[in-house]
Amino acid sequence: MLNMQTKKQPDGTSLQCEIDISFAELVNIFGKPNTKGDGYKTDTEWNGEIEEQFFTIYNYKTGKNYLGKEGLPVEKIRDWHIGAYNKETALKVVAYIKNFGDKNKVIAELQDKLHRRNLQIKELRERIRELNGDNPTYCLMKTRCYAVGMTPKTRGCYSCKNYRKNLDIKENSYDLNRGKKLEPWESR
């Protein structure tokens, strides 16, 4: 969809629309600018392709190249021009920028939900440890078993049941090394 590694030059493109966005947001979306600008009216720009249609994002007559000391450093510029061969391409770029922000917002919300869920799980595990009196039992997998309402010596956790199926442990299995009958929750 988006290609910022294009070798094409912006010959023949023209201003199709403008967008109010910070330099930092553009860097977050497109990476560092891949062109220095023309050294006269523009200070920096991004050249790329969206759906195989060429576009360019640049500042125009707002930076130090054109205005000298009165010009803004690129990090403070918010008025960016989108050049392309047609309006449709420029609108695709604008849509990509807007959707990129929405996508990041959704990702942030999902990460927050995951963090809250992990905290809930941690609290539940601590509560189970309290109920077990800080004496965790060990399951067939030789790991601590904190399954709520299930102790390895009664029904076992889901991991134990799967482990038992894989080993095909039967009620009347014997440990030949110890010469004793294995309980259903025991394994080697």
DRENLUM-695707 format. One record per residue (C-alpha): residue number from 1; x, y negated, z; residue in one letter. Coordinates in steps of 0.25 Angstrom, whole numbers, padded with zeros to 4 digits. Example, Ala and Ser with C-alpha at 12.3 -4.5 7.8 and 13.67 -1.06 7.14 Angstrom:
+-----+-------+-------+-------+------+
|  nr |  east | north |    up | rest |
+-----+-------+-------+-------+------+
|   1 |  0049 |  0018 |  0031 |    A |
|   2 |  0055 |  0004 |  0029 |    S |
+-----+-------+-------+-------+------+
//
This chain:
+-----+-------+-------+-------+------+
|  nr |  east | north |    up | rest |
+-----+-------+-------+-------+------+
|   1 |  0000 |  0000 |  0000 |    M |
|   2 |  0010 | -0011 |  0005 |    L |
|   3 |  0024 | -0011 | -0001 |    N |
|   4 |  0034 | -0022 |  0005 |    M |
|   5 |  0046 | -0016 | -0003 |    Q |
|   6 |  0042 | -0021 | -0016 |    T |
|   7 |  0053 | -0025 | -0026 |    K |
|   8 |  0043 | -0034 | -0033 |    K |
|   9 |  0045 | -0049 | -0033 |    Q |
|  10 |  0033 | -0059 | -0031 |    P |
|  11 |  0034 | -0064 | -0045 |    D |
|  12 |  0020 | -0069 | -0050 |    G |
|  13 |  0013 | -0068 | -0036 |    T |
|  14 |  0005 | -0080 | -0031 |    S |
|  15 | -0002 | -0085 | -0018 |    L |
|  16 | -0014 | -0077 | -0016 |    Q |
|  17 | -0018 | -0080 | -0002 |    C |
|  18 | -0012 | -0084 |  0011 |    E |
|  19 | -0012 | -0078 |  0025 |    I |
|  20 | -0010 | -0083 |  0039 |    D |
|  21 | -0001 | -0073 |  0046 |    I |
|  22 |  0012 | -0073 |  0054 |    S |
|  23 |  0026 | -0069 |  0049 |    F |
|  24 |  0027 | -0059 |  0060 |    A |
|  25 |  0014 | -0052 |  0056 |    E |
|  26 |  0018 | -0052 |  0041 |    L |
|  27 |  0031 | -0045 |  0045 |    V |
|  28 |  0023 | -0035 |  0054 |    N |
|  29 |  0015 | -0032 |  0041 |    I |
|  30 |  0025 | -0032 |  0030 |    F |
|  31 |  0038 | -0032 |  0037 |    G |
|  32 |  0049 | -0043 |  0035 |    K |
|  33 |  0048 | -0052 |  0023 |    P |
|  34 |  0054 | -0045 |  0011 |    N |
|  35 |  0058 | -0058 |  0003 |    T |
|  36 |  0064 | -0071 |  0008 |    K |
|  37 |  0055 | -0080 |  0000 |    G |
|  38 |  0059 | -0090 | -0011 |    D |
|  39 |  0067 | -0099 | -0002 |    G |
|  40 |  0059 | -0111 | -0006 |    Y |
|  41 |  0044 | -0110 | -0003 |    K |
|  42 |  0043 | -0096 |  0004 |    T |
|  43 |  0052 | -0091 |  0015 |    D |
|  44 |  0049 | -0077 |  0016 |    T |
|  45 |  0039 | -0067 |  0009 |    E |
|  46 |  0035 | -0052 |  0009 |    W |
|  47 |  0033 | -0046 | -0005 |    N |
|  48 |  0025 | -0033 | -0006 |    G |
|  49 |  0015 | -0024 | -0013 |    E |
|  50 |  0001 | -0020 | -0008 |    I |
|  51 | -0005 | -0009 | -0017 |    E |
|  52 |  0006 | -0012 | -0027 |    E |
|  53 |  0002 | -0027 | -0028 |    Q |
|  54 |  0013 | -0037 | -0025 |    F |
|  55 |  0011 | -0047 | -0015 |    F |
|  56 |  0020 | -0057 | -0007 |    T |
|  57 |  0018 | -0064 |  0006 |    I |
|  58 |  0026 | -0077 |  0008 |    Y |
|  59 |  0026 | -0091 |  0015 |    N |
|  60 |  0024 | -0103 |  0006 |    Y |
|  61 |  0030 | -0116 |  0009 |    K |
|  62 |  0029 | -0115 |  0024 |    T |
|  63 |  0043 | -0110 |  0028 |    G |
|  64 |  0057 | -0116 |  0029 |    K |
|  65 |  0060 | -0114 |  0015 |    N |
|  66 |  0050 | -0124 |  0010 |    Y |
|  67 |  0048 | -0133 |  0022 |    L |
|  68 |  0062 | -0133 |  0027 |    G |
|  69 |  0063 | -0136 |  0042 |    K |
|  70 |  0048 | -0138 |  0043 |    E |
|  71 |  0045 | -0124 |  0037 |    G |
|  72 |  0041 | -0113 |  0046 |    L |
|  73 |  0050 | -0101 |  0049 |    P |
|  74 |  0044 | -0089 |  0042 |    V |
|  75 |  0040 | -0083 |  0056 |    E |
|  76 |  0030 | -0094 |  0059 |    K |
|  77 |  0024 | -0095 |  0045 |    I |
|  78 |  0009 | -0090 |  0045 |    R |
|  79 |  0005 | -0094 |  0031 |    D |
|  80 |  0008 | -0083 |  0021 |    W |
|  81 |  0005 | -0083 |  0007 |    H |
|  82 |  0002 | -0070 |  0000 |    I |
|  83 |  0006 | -0069 | -0015 |    G |
|  84 |  0002 | -0059 | -0025 |    A |
|  85 | -0003 | -0057 | -0039 |    Y |
|  86 | -0017 | -0057 | -0035 |    N |
|  87 | -0027 | -0060 | -0024 |    K |
|  88 | -0030 | -0046 | -0021 |    E |
|  89 | -0016 | -0042 | -0018 |    T |
|  90 | -0015 | -0054 | -0008 |    A |
|  91 | -0028 | -0049 | -0001 |    L |
|  92 | -0023 | -0035 |  0000 |    K |
|  93 | -0011 | -0041 |  0007 |    V |
|  94 | -0020 | -0049 |  0017 |    V |
|  95 | -0028 | -0037 |  0019 |    A |
|  96 | -0016 | -0029 |  0022 |    Y |
|  97 | -0011 | -0039 |  0032 |    I |
|  98 | -0024 | -0039 |  0039 |    K |
|  99 | -0026 | -0024 |  0040 |    N |
| 100 | -0012 | -0023 |  0045 |    F |
| 101 | -0015 | -0031 |  0057 |    G |
| 102 | -0028 | -0023 |  0059 |    D |
| 103 | -0020 | -0010 |  0058 |    K |
| 104 | -0010 | -0015 |  0068 |    N |
| 105 | -0022 | -0019 |  0078 |    K |
| 106 | -0028 | -0005 |  0076 |    V |
| 107 | -0015 |  0001 |  0079 |    I |
| 108 | -0013 | -0007 |  0091 |    A |
| 109 | -0026 | -0004 |  0096 |    E |
| 110 | -0024 |  0011 |  0094 |    L |
| 111 | -0011 |  0011 |  0101 |    Q |
| 112 | -0017 |  0003 |  0113 |    D |
| 113 | -0028 |  0014 |  0114 |    K |
| 114 | -0017 |  0025 |  0113 |    L |
| 115 | -0010 |  0018 |  0125 |    H |
| 116 | -0022 |  0017 |  0133 |    R |
| 117 | -0026 |  0032 |  0130 |    R |
| 118 | -0012 |  0036 |  0134 |    N |
| 119 | -0013 |  0028 |  0147 |    L |
| 120 | -0026 |  0036 |  0150 |    Q |
| 121 | -0020 |  0049 |  0148 |    I |
| 122 | -0008 |  0045 |  0157 |    K |
| 123 | -0018 |  0042 |  0168 |    E |
| 124 | -0026 |  0055 |  0166 |    L |
| 125 | -0013 |  0063 |  0167 |    R |
| 126 | -0009 |  0055 |  0180 |    E |
| 127 | -0023 |  0058 |  0185 |    R |
| 128 | -0021 |  0073 |  0182 |    I |
| 129 | -0007 |  0073 |  0189 |    R |
| 130 | -0014 |  0068 |  0201 |    E |
| 131 | -0024 |  0078 |  0201 |    L |
| 132 | -0014 |  0089 |  0199 |    N |
| 133 | -0006 |  0084 |  0211 |    G |
| 134 |  0006 |  0081 |  0203 |    D |
| 135 |  0008 |  0096 |  0201 |    N |
| 136 |  0006 |  0097 |  0186 |    P |
| 137 |  0003 |  0112 |  0181 |    T |
| 138 |  0010 |  0117 |  0169 |    Y |
| 139 |  0004 |  0123 |  0158 |    C |
| 140 |  0007 |  0134 |  0148 |    L |
| 141 |  0015 |  0124 |  0140 |    M |
| 142 |  0024 |  0121 |  0152 |    K |
| 143 |  0019 |  0107 |  0152 |    T |
| 144 |  0011 |  0099 |  0163 |    R |
| 145 | -0003 |  0102 |  0161 |    C |
| 146 | -0012 |  0090 |  0166 |    Y |
| 147 | -0025 |  0095 |  0158 |    A |
| 148 | -0037 |  0089 |  0165 |    V |
| 149 | -0045 |  0100 |  0172 |    G |
| 150 | -0036 |  0111 |  0166 |    M |
| 151 | -0024 |  0117 |  0173 |    T |
| 152 | -0015 |  0127 |  0166 |    P |
| 153 | -0018 |  0138 |  0176 |    K |
| 154 | -0033 |  0137 |  0173 |    T |
| 155 | -0036 |  0133 |  0158 |    R |
| 156 | -0024 |  0126 |  0153 |    G |
| 157 | -0022 |  0114 |  0145 |    C |
| 158 | -0024 |  0114 |  0130 |    Y |
| 159 | -0009 |  0115 |  0127 |    S |
| 160 | -0009 |  0128 |  0136 |    C |
| 161 | -0021 |  0134 |  0129 |    K |
| 162 | -0014 |  0132 |  0115 |    N |
| 163 | -0001 |  0137 |  0121 |    Y |
| 164 | -0008 |  0149 |  0126 |    R |
| 165 | -0014 |  0152 |  0112 |    K |
| 166 | -0001 |  0151 |  0106 |    N |
| 167 |  0006 |  0160 |  0115 |    L |
| 168 | -0006 |  0170 |  0115 |    D |
| 169 | -0005 |  0171 |  0130 |    I |
| 170 | -0015 |  0181 |  0136 |    K |
| 171 | -0020 |  0183 |  0150 |    E |
| 172 | -0012 |  0196 |  0152 |    N |
| 173 |  0001 |  0190 |  0147 |    S |
| 174 |  0014 |  0194 |  0155 |    Y |
| 175 |  0027 |  0187 |  0157 |    D |
| 176 |  0037 |  0198 |  0155 |    L |
| 177 |  0048 |  0190 |  0161 |    N |
| 178 |  0041 |  0188 |  0174 |    R |
| 179 |  0033 |  0201 |  0174 |    G |
| 180 |  0020 |  0194 |  0177 |    K |
| 181 |  0006 |  0192 |  0171 |    K |
| 182 |  0005 |  0178 |  0164 |    L |
| 183 | -0007 |  0169 |  0168 |    E |
| 184 | -0014 |  0163 |  0156 |    P |
| 185 | -0007 |  0149 |  0159 |    W |
| 186 |  0007 |  0155 |  0160 |    E |
| 187 |  0016 |  0156 |  0148 |    S |
| 188 |  0031 |  0158 |  0145 |    R |
+-----+-------+-------+-------+------+
//
